[in-house]
């Protein structure tokens, strides 16, 4: 499986003491790229559990702020 994720950040994120979960004592970093709290994990990765290994996915948010997933065949980049 693969997914396309848009990242707008251009620099590093410095972790602060208040980034540590006081109950768990840890910091979870997002690896799926879908977290609303990126770069921190918010559990959104659970929505990817049923992705198939042979498909490419795009996750998009519509005008009503509803996130949807769709399968795409290919990604085409343009120099225009």
C-alpha positions as a printed Julia matrix, in Angstrom:
80×3 Matrix{Float64}:
   0.0    0.0     0.0
   1.04   3.57   -0.55
  -0.58   6.89    0.19
  -0.05  10.44   -0.96
   0.13  13.0     1.83
   0.67  16.73    1.49
   3.05  18.28    4.0
   3.11  22.06    4.33
   5.73  22.39    7.07
   9.19  23.38    5.88
  11.25  23.15    9.02
  11.86  21.02   12.08
   9.54  20.75   15.05
  11.26  21.22   18.38
   9.71  19.09   21.11
   8.81  20.93   24.28
   8.22  19.51   27.74
   4.44  19.94   27.36
   4.52  17.7    24.24
   5.02  14.71   26.52
   1.82  12.86   27.42
   1.55  13.24   31.19
  -0.35   9.95   31.57
   1.74   7.78   29.25
   5.04   9.61   29.64
   5.79   9.48   25.93
   5.59  11.31   22.62
   4.09   9.56   19.58
   5.26  10.83   16.19
   2.94  10.4    13.2
   4.26   8.08   10.49
   1.14   7.88    8.32
   1.1   11.62    7.55
  -2.62  11.97    8.2
  -2.75  13.24   11.8
  -4.54  16.54   12.41
  -1.88  17.15   15.09
   1.05  16.37   12.76
   3.89  15.76   13.52
   2.27  14.14   16.56
   0.15  11.01   16.3
  -3.56  11.39   17.03
  -4.66   7.85   16.13
  -5.77   8.72   12.59
  -3.58   5.87   11.27
  -6.35   3.49   12.34
  -8.29   4.57    9.23
  -5.57   3.03    7.06
  -5.86  -0.5     8.45
  -7.91  -1.77    5.51
  -5.65  -0.34    2.79
  -4.63  -2.95    0.23
  -0.95  -3.5    -0.59
  -1.57  -3.21   -4.35
  -3.41   0.13   -4.31
  -2.37   3.8    -4.14
  -4.51   6.03   -1.94
  -5.16   9.76   -1.73
  -6.75  11.22    1.39
  -8.55  14.52    0.83
 -10.72  16.87    2.88
 -13.8   18.34    1.2
 -15.43  21.75    1.7
 -17.37  20.4     4.7
 -14.1   19.32    6.36
 -14.93  15.65    5.78
 -11.91  13.48    5.07
 -12.33  10.91    2.32
 -10.06   8.3     0.8
  -9.94   7.34   -2.84
  -7.89   4.93   -4.9
  -5.87   6.36   -7.79
  -4.14   4.57  -10.64
  -1.14   6.83  -10.97
   0.28  10.22  -10.07
   1.17  12.6   -12.88
   3.36  15.63  -12.23
   3.4   18.61  -14.52
   6.04  21.3   -15.04
   3.37  23.85  -16.02
